[in-house]
């Protein structure tokens, strides 16, 4: 029989974050300044406003890959990954035990 340390939390193992997810968003003055700048220059919320392309290029360089594609939501990102992996009906998928609540 597997020990508690060998089992995932869903099967009785120790949870990685028993206190739950960290607070979000993390207070950061640089991020606040960037958000204000995008609001002022009108690029806020635009995929073709220059900021998304800049982020994708920086992430690609950081990870040493040819390109990066950002997604408009976590739901879309998960769906995209599942489609890329050809996950289909009756396949088992295990996701994180917690998530950030969607704002409605």
LINUR-V563707 format. One record per pair of residues at least 6 apart in sequence whose ideal C-beta (glycine too) atoms are under 8 Angstrom apart, sorted by the first residue. I is the first residue (numbers start at 1). J is the second residue. If there is no record, write none. Layout:
# LINUR-V563707
I;J
I;J
This chain:
# LINUR-V563707
4;12
4;13
4;14
5;13
5;14
6;13
7;13
8;94
9;15
9;16
9;97
10;94
10;97
15;97
17;98
20;98
21;98
21;99
21;100
24;100
25;31
35;44
38;44
38;49
38;51
42;49
43;49
43;50
43;51
46;52
52;70
55;70
56;67
56;68
56;69
56;70
57;68
59;68
60;66
60;67
60;68
71;77
71;80
74;99
74;100
78;95
82;93
87;93
